[in-house]
């Protein structure tokens, strides 16, 4: 959810908190009994070894991230880029809006002075009564243009109708006419209708593909070269891709620009979120990490307002691209994450960033001596030659651990399905305005508003109930709302949209919960692998969503919501096969799950019935 989202923040926060606490406990055990005191201007910290240098920086960062102007500046700098993601993910509703009416136009008859209605009565198999037709009769229109309308109508009624052909396949003789002001959407510009409807959906799919690629590539860049470096590349790509989308003269370049927007959306999301959670103090980490999700629906609200004021799609795209130039400010003020610098052994720079001055020489000397001793021990140890077969086996060890036992394999497959369905329904409800014949501006604004409500609701529910029961109830609620749509007449747009938005509340809320539940279901050594594969399956759902809304929704307006309603009910039933993880200790190794029994699950279920005060 989509949160693109890329909206797997709750589970990431919980996982990161556990890892940080384990690291701090290990570092604290390394401190000697006879400390030397260092005066750093902020607090008196113990200094005795290289571990003390790292702990000094972490303690200083914890204090700095708990209060002060630096904390709020960091929060705003990390929060605001995700607003851009809310712009572009839902902009397809406006950029790709279908004209109210479209039909094939015969130039000869138009030049002869016939009206559009007269031409449609002669050329279209459905006449002028039905909007949206793509076929045309193959009359001899050169001959009919020499007659007046009444004589031509009498001629066609007295002769059997000829064969029907698609208008777009004979563009040299005829052309499509669109009842829509020039430049309002991409549809008339590249004839993205009739048998080319899938090309229209591909414009949104290109964004999802870009997010899929960006989530993996920028994640690797962020871990290897730093959060700031990865963010800088993504911010630059955001500006270039936005301009390419706006001014693309060809359909292929439009797709390339949309892929770039999707990739850069992931590129500014993940490093910014990592930077935020790594540097804020424990006191603010929970609520700020969840508040980070609010930026996405805020972007959707801004999109609805911009689309209301700006109609041409290129002008709207430019208006959505201009704010990305503000990312230059982020590039100037954002600094590299001190925790990442510590993970790369760059303690001196991390110390300067946290305390504003260089580390004392005695602290550096102590750390240097320890590093030399560790290096000498490493050099004295003989280097073991690892066979290629062993290295290959190790590279797939995470997958064998994830699917190697019946317990973990069952959990993984269920999580893959629930993530895919949740993402699918999240995007279907966001893109389904045309099938409900709803006002696009109101629909997008309502979608963004209910997302905010859903995030708040999920926070409240998780404070009192378990993960499994919460997921099941939200799945059940969403499925019922989406299936009740079948009982509502198509012309009752207000009630249809209301039910769809009520269902979206459940889908958005469950997205945050299943992310947290998934992170707790798997041991530490394969947790990232499980979350990564589940995220991949979520992108599969987001890629399928535009085709379901456009292609299947064209067959019948109720098909997309029915598919979602049935799917989420099945997903809810499958979540009951998961154990409850609230208050359960997180496991570190897959071997600990090998002997999982029903008794253990029942014990955790008993805990789920007890009220709690936090998650």
VEXKOLDREN-218783 format. One line per 3 residues: number of its first residue (from 1); their letters; for each residue x, y, z negated of C-alpha. Coordinates in Angstrom, 3 decimals, decimal comma. Layout:
! residues N
NUM = a = X/Y/Z  ...
! end
This chain:
! residues 615
1 = xxx = 0,000/0,000/0,000  1,611/1,551/2,255  1,677/2,619/0,271
4 = xxx = 3,106/2,035/3,259  3,139/1,135/1,124  6,743/0,747/0,359
7 = xxx = 4,498/1,179/-2,722  6,068/-1,557/-4,726  7,165/0,819/-7,462
10 = xxx = 5,653/-0,719/-10,588  7,337/-4,083/-10,151  10,637/-2,431/-9,292
13 = xxx = 10,492/-0,314/-12,448  9,837/-3,297/-14,697  12,623/-5,292/-13,087
16 = xxx = 15,102/-2,433/-13,273  14,298/-1,789/-16,938  15,037/-5,423/-17,840
19 = xxx = 18,341/-5,408/-15,962  19,424/-2,115/-17,513  18,625/-3,299/-21,042
22 = xxx = 20,632/-6,502/-20,512  23,592/-4,517/-19,156  23,529/-2,058/-22,048
25 = xxx = 23,415/-4,877/-24,591  26,449/-6,523/-22,990  28,317/-3,222/-22,867
28 = xxx = 27,535/-2,469/-26,507  29,033/-5,797/-27,566  32,329/-4,793/-25,952
31 = xxx = 32,810/-1,756/-28,234  35,586/-2,275/-30,806  35,129/-1,957/-34,561
34 = xxx = 37,695/0,879/-34,863  36,457/3,667/-32,574  38,144/6,884/-31,561
37 = xxx = 35,796/9,822/-31,251  35,481/11,939/-28,160  34,038/15,442/-28,226
40 = xxx = 32,224/15,932/-24,897  30,062/18,975/-25,636  26,870/16,909/-25,849
43 = xxx = 27,424/14,224/-28,478  30,167/12,223/-30,230  30,681/8,996/-28,323
46 = xxx = 32,936/6,019/-29,045  35,943/5,505/-26,775  38,125/2,396/-26,874
49 = xxx = 38,149/0,652/-23,482  37,029/0,801/-19,878  33,632/-0,399/-21,087
52 = xxx = 33,469/2,694/-23,320  34,007/4,991/-20,317  31,057/3,460/-18,537
55 = xxx = 28,957/3,456/-21,701  29,856/7,091/-22,353  28,548/8,024/-18,918
58 = xxx = 25,384/5,941/-19,349  24,671/7,467/-22,748  25,188/10,947/-21,372
61 = xxx = 22,959/10,197/-18,398  20,242/8,878/-20,700  20,314/12,085/-22,739
64 = xxx = 20,386/14,243/-19,604  17,490/12,326/-18,064  15,234/12,756/-21,069
67 = xxx = 14,798/16,523/-21,027  15,833/19,775/-19,414  15,558/21,496/-16,059
70 = xxx = 17,711/18,866/-14,337  15,067/16,203/-14,993  12,231/18,171/-13,398
73 = xxx = 14,315/19,301/-10,434  15,257/15,672/-9,768  11,627/14,583/-10,072
76 = xxx = 10,403/17,194/-7,576  13,237/16,531/-5,122  12,519/12,785/-5,142
79 = xxx = 8,724/13,148/-5,116  8,156/15,599/-2,264  9,696/13,609/0,657
82 = xxx = 7,068/10,881/0,208  4,356/13,448/0,947  5,618/13,381/4,542
85 = xxx = 4,865/9,655/4,652  1,230/10,395/3,850  1,214/12,748/6,859
88 = xxx = 2,357/10,331/9,497  0,932/6,979/8,389  -2,664/8,223/8,685
91 = xxx = -2,117/10,741/11,500  -3,087/8,039/14,012  -6,730/8,600/13,059
94 = xxx = -6,475/12,051/14,664  -3,787/11,543/17,305  -5,532/8,505/18,768
97 = xxx = -9,172/9,538/18,423  -11,384/8,112/21,161  -13,501/10,572/23,218
100 = xxx = -17,216/10,578/22,484  -17,926/9,570/26,081  -15,841/8,365/29,004
103 = xxx = -16,684/6,999/32,433  -15,330/6,620/35,954  -15,467/9,660/38,209
106 = xxx = -15,657/9,546/42,048  -13,990/12,637/43,573  -15,976/12,412/46,861
109 = xxx = -19,339/12,628/45,072  -18,136/15,414/42,799  -16,976/17,448/45,809
112 = xxx = -20,353/16,855/47,450  -21,986/18,782/44,606  -23,388/15,890/42,571
115 = xxx = -23,700/16,309/38,796  -21,936/13,974/36,374  -25,221/12,368/35,366
118 = xxx = -26,154/11,726/39,001  -22,752/10,183/39,707  -23,036/7,880/36,696
121 = xxx = -26,526/6,735/37,723  -25,108/5,587/41,047  -21,659/4,312/40,109
124 = xxx = -21,951/2,880/36,605  -23,566/-0,515/35,897  -25,081/0,968/32,720
127 = xxx = -26,129/4,249/34,336  -25,970/7,451/32,297  -27,695/6,025/29,223
130 = xxx = -24,656/4,390/27,593  -21,510/6,209/26,529  -18,133/4,673/27,109
133 = xxx = -17,963/2,616/30,315  -14,858/1,487/32,176  -16,275/-0,285/35,267
136 = xxx = -17,677/1,012/38,532  -19,638/-0,399/41,487  -17,712/-0,689/44,736
139 = xxx = -20,162/1,194/46,954  -18,969/2,936/50,085  -18,702/6,315/48,380
142 = xxx = -17,475/8,048/51,529  -20,823/7,160/53,142  -22,858/8,040/50,036
145 = xxx = -21,201/11,465/49,791  -22,775/12,417/53,125  -26,259/11,864/51,628
148 = xxx = -28,050/13,859/48,990  -28,590/12,283/45,584  -32,188/11,135/46,163
151 = xxx = -31,362/9,424/49,442  -28,287/7,802/47,935  -30,284/6,554/44,951
154 = xxx = -32,939/5,113/47,262  -30,223/3,376/49,269  -28,574/1,786/46,234
157 = xxx = -31,901/0,635/44,807  -32,884/-1,048/48,068  -29,590/-2,961/48,391
160 = xxx = -28,090/-5,573/46,089  -25,360/-4,094/43,830  -21,787/-4,769/44,970
163 = xxx = -19,007/-6,112/42,771  -17,832/-4,305/39,664  -14,185/-3,319/39,230
166 = xxx = -12,231/-1,619/36,490  -11,743/2,072/37,092  -8,160/2,212/35,822
169 = xxx = -7,073/-0,523/38,214  -8,074/1,698/41,149  -6,628/4,975/39,990
172 = xxx = -5,762/5,965/43,563  -9,463/6,150/44,505  -11,119/7,081/41,195
175 = xxx = -10,153/8,423/37,793  -11,502/8,303/34,273  -13,394/11,294/32,945
178 = xxx = -13,180/11,979/29,194  -15,750/13,987/27,295  -13,126/15,607/25,094
181 = xxx = -11,268/18,940/25,158  -7,893/18,781/26,848  -5,003/17,740/24,657
184 = xxx = -7,034/16,727/21,615  -5,680/13,170/21,514  -3,194/10,863/23,197
187 = xxx = -5,980/8,744/24,738  -6,724/10,812/27,887  -3,051/11,604/28,443
190 = xxx = -2,088/7,965/29,004  -5,541/6,390/29,596  -5,383/4,327/26,389
193 = xxx = -8,846/2,816/26,805  -10,634/-0,147/28,354  -8,065/-2,868/29,050
196 = xxx = -5,374/-0,499/27,734  -6,920/-0,244/24,257  -4,145/-2,422/22,816
199 = xxx = -1,632/0,228/23,924  -3,488/2,755/21,796  -3,260/0,449/18,773
202 = xxx = 0,429/-0,090/19,463  1,059/3,582/18,682  0,184/2,830/15,051
205 = xxx = 1,852/-0,575/15,141  5,094/1,144/16,211  5,049/3,054/12,923
208 = xxx = 4,626/-0,188/10,949  7,462/-1,814/12,886  9,643/1,170/12,066
211 = xxx = 8,787/0,839/8,372  9,607/-2,864/8,548  13,033/-2,149/10,066
214 = xxx = 13,703/0,831/7,842  12,877/-0,981/4,608  15,626/-3,521/5,223
217 = xxx = 18,250/-1,386/6,977  18,077/1,650/4,712  17,973/-0,607/1,668
220 = xxx = 21,295/-2,112/2,710  22,734/1,327/3,491  21,565/2,622/0,125
223 = xxx = 23,266/-0,188/-1,791  26,476/-0,103/0,226  27,081/3,572/0,995
226 = xxx = 25,003/5,328/-1,654  21,529/6,738/-2,224  22,451/10,223/-1,016
229 = xxx = 24,069/8,960/2,193  21,117/6,739/3,062  18,655/9,546/2,287
232 = xxx = 20,628/11,999/4,439  20,555/9,682/7,457  16,830/9,075/7,028
235 = xxx = 16,071/12,794/6,632  17,933/13,600/9,845  16,100/10,802/11,651
238 = xxx = 12,790/12,133/10,298  13,313/15,488/11,989  14,519/13,993/15,293
241 = xxx = 11,729/11,386/15,433  9,074/13,973/14,622  10,226/16,237/17,454
244 = xxx = 10,453/13,282/19,852  6,882/12,257/18,996  5,608/15,799/19,462
247 = xxx = 7,238/16,544/22,807  7,408/13,050/24,343  6,467/13,233/28,050
250 = xxx = 6,241/9,451/28,365  4,354/6,812/26,452  7,549/4,799/25,811
253 = xxx = 9,197/7,815/24,176  6,091/8,312/22,042  6,466/4,742/20,752
256 = xxx = 10,178/5,322/20,132  9,385/8,448/18,145  6,769/6,601/16,072
259 = xxx = 9,226/3,787/15,325  11,708/6,426/14,184  9,085/8,028/11,939
262 = xxx = 8,317/4,669/10,348  11,976/3,838/9,786  12,733/7,248/8,308
265 = xxx = 9,618/7,012/6,107  11,129/3,950/4,430  14,533/5,624/4,485
268 = xxx = 13,438/8,603/2,395  11,181/6,512/0,135  13,458/3,780/-1,210
271 = xxx = 16,647/5,818/-1,887  14,605/8,624/-3,484  12,754/6,185/-5,705
274 = xxx = 15,971/4,398/-6,658  17,598/7,742/-7,439  14,670/8,724/-9,643
277 = xxx = 14,430/5,505/-11,644  18,201/5,236/-12,071  18,650/8,715/-13,528
280 = xxx = 15,583/9,571/-15,605  15,471/8,593/-19,269  13,428/5,734/-20,665
283 = xxx = 10,948/8,160/-22,203  9,821/9,406/-18,766  10,683/6,452/-16,540
286 = xxx = 7,312/4,695/-16,686  4,954/7,604/-15,997  7,244/9,336/-13,502
289 = xxx = 7,673/6,140/-11,501  3,901/5,713/-11,240  3,377/9,424/-10,560
292 = xxx = 5,797/8,967/-7,662  2,997/7,061/-5,894  0,684/10,078/-6,030
295 = xxx = 2,741/11,895/-3,403  1,423/9,587/-0,678  -2,321/10,405/-1,123
298 = xxx = -1,398/14,068/-1,556  0,086/13,874/1,927  -3,159/12,392/3,223
301 = xxx = -5,137/15,298/1,757  -2,775/17,773/3,424  -3,157/15,856/6,694
304 = xxx = -6,954/16,146/6,566  -6,687/19,901/6,046  -4,150/20,340/8,854
307 = xxx = -6,260/18,254/11,263  -9,306/20,360/10,423  -7,455/23,553/11,359
310 = xxx = -5,409/22,212/14,298  -7,092/20,196/17,063  -4,541/19,547/19,880
313 = xxx = -2,530/16,457/18,989  0,846/17,888/19,954  0,244/21,002/17,851
316 = xxx = -0,876/18,819/14,944  2,181/16,606/15,308  4,412/19,683/15,330
319 = xxx = 2,664/21,019/12,221  3,352/17,709/10,484  6,983/17,740/11,649
322 = xxx = 7,868/21,274/10,531  7,757/20,394/6,787  10,423/17,753/7,416
325 = xxx = 12,903/20,588/8,008  12,565/21,307/4,280  14,480/18,076/3,721
328 = xxx = 17,590/20,176/4,374  16,981/21,646/0,911  16,964/18,140/-0,534
331 = xxx = 20,226/17,347/1,214  21,817/20,374/-0,437  20,548/19,895/-3,987
334 = xxx = 20,341/16,114/-4,299  23,489/14,464/-5,644  24,602/10,866/-5,599
337 = xxx = 23,239/8,580/-8,287  25,775/8,262/-11,152  24,649/4,699/-11,752
340 = xxx = 25,488/3,788/-8,173  28,904/5,428/-8,560  29,487/3,330/-11,671
343 = xxx = 28,536/0,166/-9,794  31,245/1,034/-7,245  33,896/1,751/-9,868
346 = xxx = 33,920/5,528/-9,328  33,701/6,472/-13,012  35,550/9,804/-12,727
349 = xxx = 33,090/11,284/-10,250  30,142/9,910/-12,215  31,525/11,534/-15,382
352 = xxx = 31,847/14,934/-13,662  28,282/14,709/-12,364  26,859/13,874/-15,794
355 = xxx = 28,904/16,188/-18,023  29,914/18,913/-15,577  33,671/18,532/-16,166
358 = xxx = 36,419/15,979/-15,718  36,770/13,112/-18,152  39,363/13,500/-20,963
361 = xxx = 42,753/12,026/-20,155  42,746/9,595/-23,081  39,466/8,126/-21,879
364 = xxx = 40,835/7,727/-18,355  44,077/6,189/-19,628  42,170/3,662/-21,714
367 = xxx = 40,048/2,678/-18,743  43,092/2,476/-16,461  44,957/0,115/-18,799
370 = xxx = 41,966/-2,205/-18,994  41,547/-2,200/-15,216  45,237/-3,047/-14,713
373 = xxx = 44,988/-5,929/-17,157  41,918/-7,240/-15,403  43,661/-6,873/-12,032
376 = xxx = 46,734/-8,749/-13,257  44,542/-11,592/-14,506  42,772/-11,737/-11,159
379 = xxx = 46,080/-11,818/-9,239  47,502/-14,587/-11,424  44,504/-16,810/-10,707
382 = xxx = 44,917/-18,871/-7,518  42,477/-18,025/-4,743  40,116/-20,895/-4,121
385 = xxx = 39,435/-21,818/-0,515  35,690/-22,119/0,012  34,671/-24,379/2,904
388 = xxx = 32,426/-22,916/5,596  29,683/-25,425/4,833  29,688/-24,318/1,197
391 = xxx = 29,504/-20,630/2,145  26,639/-21,382/4,527  24,812/-23,294/1,832
394 = xxx = 25,345/-20,462/-0,645  23,887/-17,942/1,791  20,621/-19,869/1,802
397 = xxx = 20,672/-20,717/-1,900  18,094/-18,064/-2,782  15,632/-19,528/-0,300
400 = xxx = 16,174/-23,074/-1,523  15,639/-21,904/-5,096  12,497/-20,006/-4,126
403 = xxx = 10,865/-22,886/-2,284  12,788/-25,804/-3,801  10,377/-26,653/-6,626
406 = xxx = 6,605/-27,205/-6,369  5,918/-24,582/-9,044  7,900/-21,773/-7,405
409 = xxx = 6,901/-22,779/-3,875  3,213/-22,585/-4,797  3,660/-19,185/-6,398
412 = xxx = 5,658/-17,874/-3,440  3,137/-18,973/-0,811  0,233/-17,493/-2,775
415 = xxx = 2,120/-14,219/-3,207  2,925/-14,101/0,527  -0,768/-14,440/1,346
418 = xxx = -2,021/-11,944/-1,239  0,511/-9,290/-0,216  -0,333/-9,712/3,469
421 = xxx = -4,082/-9,492/2,862  -3,801/-6,559/0,475  -1,722/-4,565/2,965
424 = xxx = -4,017/-5,560/5,840  -7,135/-4,357/4,031  -5,393/-1,225/2,777
427 = xxx = -4,648/-0,113/6,340  -7,928/-1,327/7,828  -9,893/0,828/5,391
430 = xxx = -7,590/3,774/6,196  -8,003/3,490/9,992  -11,665/2,445/10,217
433 = xxx = -13,256/5,886/10,588  -14,321/5,407/14,238  -16,121/2,102/13,573
436 = xxx = -18,202/3,853/10,899  -18,793/6,857/13,182  -17,547/8,975/10,276
439 = xxx = -16,098/12,465/10,276  -12,344/11,874/10,514  -11,335/14,786/8,299
442 = xxx = -13,716/13,817/5,514  -12,776/10,157/5,837  -9,017/10,746/5,516
445 = xxx = -9,480/13,217/2,652  -11,711/10,741/0,831  -9,166/7,965/1,402
448 = xxx = -6,415/10,030/-0,204  -8,643/10,965/-3,138  -9,676/7,404/-3,962
451 = xxx = -6,028/6,316/-3,861  -5,239/8,729/-6,694  -8,211/7,392/-8,676
454 = xxx = -7,100/3,802/-8,010  -3,558/4,384/-9,281  -4,860/5,955/-12,476
457 = xxx = -7,354/3,113/-12,906  -4,656/0,462/-12,498  -2,561/2,133/-15,210
460 = xxx = -5,509/2,072/-17,628  -6,499/-1,516/-16,876  -2,948/-2,844/-17,240
463 = xxx = -2,747/-1,255/-20,679  -5,480/-3,568/-21,999  -5,713/-6,632/-19,746
466 = xxx = -3,404/-9,221/-18,201  -2,030/-9,269/-14,674  -3,941/-12,326/-13,445
469 = xxx = -7,359/-11,311/-14,761  -6,924/-7,728/-13,513  -5,916/-8,902/-10,031
472 = xxx = -8,824/-11,309/-9,791  -11,411/-8,740/-10,914  -10,145/-6,077/-8,512
475 = xxx = -10,029/-8,579/-5,634  -13,575/-9,716/-6,427  -14,837/-6,155/-6,713
478 = xxx = -13,228/-5,087/-3,418  -14,506/-8,154/-1,567  -18,091/-7,644/-2,736
481 = xxx = -18,057/-3,951/-1,748  -16,726/-4,721/1,740  -19,206/-7,541/2,355
484 = xxx = -22,199/-5,514/1,180  -21,447/-3,289/4,194  -23,129/-5,999/6,293
487 = xxx = -26,510/-5,145/4,749  -26,307/-1,442/5,636  -27,615/-0,097/8,987
490 = xxx = -24,919/1,320/11,244  -26,565/4,734/11,378  -26,278/5,161/7,590
493 = xxx = -22,738/6,486/7,798  -22,645/8,008/4,318  -23,475/4,742/2,563
496 = xxx = -21,085/2,766/4,773  -18,179/5,077/3,986  -19,073/5,068/0,292
499 = xxx = -18,958/1,275/0,110  -15,727/1,144/2,114  -14,085/3,667/-0,213
502 = xxx = -15,302/1,791/-3,305  -13,707/-1,311/-1,850  -10,503/0,632/-1,165
505 = xxx = -10,308/1,605/-4,835  -10,056/-2,082/-5,695  -7,541/-2,790/-2,921
508 = xxx = -5,241/0,095/-3,871  -5,399/-0,765/-7,569  -4,659/-4,430/-6,954
511 = xxx = -1,688/-3,511/-4,757  0,141/-2,052/-7,757  -0,841/-4,980/-9,987
514 = xxx = 0,194/-7,799/-7,646  3,566/-6,109/-7,188  4,182/-6,160/-10,917
517 = xxx = 2,781/-9,692/-11,248  5,032/-10,976/-8,463  8,145/-9,485/-10,079
520 = xxx = 7,289/-11,264/-13,329  6,472/-14,620/-11,735  9,991/-15,283/-10,459
523 = xxx = 13,307/-15,593/-12,314  15,918/-12,846/-12,076  18,249/-14,661/-9,683
526 = xxx = 15,585/-14,868/-6,956  13,311/-11,968/-7,915  14,646/-9,614/-5,227
529 = xxx = 14,385/-12,375/-2,639  10,755/-13,019/-3,577  9,869/-9,319/-3,503
532 = xxx = 11,674/-8,847/-0,192  9,831/-11,691/1,537  6,514/-10,535/0,084
535 = xxx = 7,213/-7,032/1,369  7,853/-8,520/4,806  4,482/-10,270/4,693
538 = xxx = 2,864/-6,994/3,673  4,271/-5,381/6,821  2,764/-8,225/8,854
541 = xxx = -0,617/-7,174/7,479  -0,037/-3,512/8,294  0,980/-4,425/11,855
544 = xxx = -2,192/-6,470/12,384  -4,525/-3,801/10,949  -4,699/-1,441/13,992
547 = xxx = -5,507/-4,320/16,343  -8,307/-5,490/14,062  -9,854/-2,030/13,772
550 = xxx = -9,511/-1,150/17,475  -9,958/-4,429/19,354  -12,292/-6,394/17,076
553 = xxx = -14,073/-3,247/15,924  -14,847/-2,559/19,562  -16,742/-5,854/19,741
556 = xxx = -18,758/-5,141/16,584  -18,318/-2,326/14,063  -18,719/-4,657/11,058
559 = xxx = -16,033/-7,218/11,992  -13,023/-5,437/10,353  -14,707/-4,987/6,973
562 = xxx = -16,069/-8,534/7,060  -12,610/-9,974/7,704  -11,235/-7,928/4,823
565 = xxx = -14,079/-8,849/2,481  -13,689/-12,592/3,035  -9,893/-12,399/2,888
568 = xxx = -9,690/-10,545/-0,418  -12,160/-12,953/-2,023  -9,921/-15,843/-0,994
571 = xxx = -6,857/-13,964/-2,255  -8,594/-13,347/-5,569  -9,394/-17,034/-5,953
574 = xxx = -5,783/-17,982/-5,250  -4,470/-15,587/-7,917  -6,227/-17,745/-10,511
577 = xxx = -3,624/-20,427/-9,739  -0,897/-18,113/-11,060  0,098/-18,186/-14,741
580 = xxx = -0,470/-15,088/-16,838  2,828/-13,219/-17,352  1,794/-10,527/-19,796
583 = xxx = 3,935/-10,740/-22,942  5,826/-13,677/-21,406  9,622/-13,576/-21,485
586 = xxx = 11,161/-13,142/-18,062  13,235/-16,104/-16,946  16,693/-15,644/-15,448
589 = xxx = 17,254/-18,947/-13,601  15,140/-21,083/-11,290  16,025/-24,198/-13,294
592 = xxx = 13,924/-22,862/-16,137  10,844/-23,250/-13,940  11,478/-26,853/-13,020
595 = xxx = 9,738/-28,199/-16,092  6,850/-25,752/-16,112  3,750/-27,487/-17,444
598 = xxx = 0,111/-26,799/-17,830  0,638/-26,375/-21,559  2,940/-23,414/-20,950
601 = xxx = 0,408/-21,796/-18,645  -2,336/-22,341/-21,197  -0,231/-20,744/-23,913
604 = xxx = 0,282/-17,654/-21,767  -3,413/-17,598/-20,941  -4,238/-17,502/-24,651
607 = xxx = -2,016/-14,460/-25,001  -3,878/-12,817/-22,123  -7,075/-12,788/-24,198
610 = xxx = -5,484/-10,649/-26,914  -5,643/-6,841/-26,544  -2,371/-5,011/-26,051
613 = xxx = -1,288/-1,389/-26,126  1,064/-1,290/-23,155  2,244/-3,147/-20,086
! end
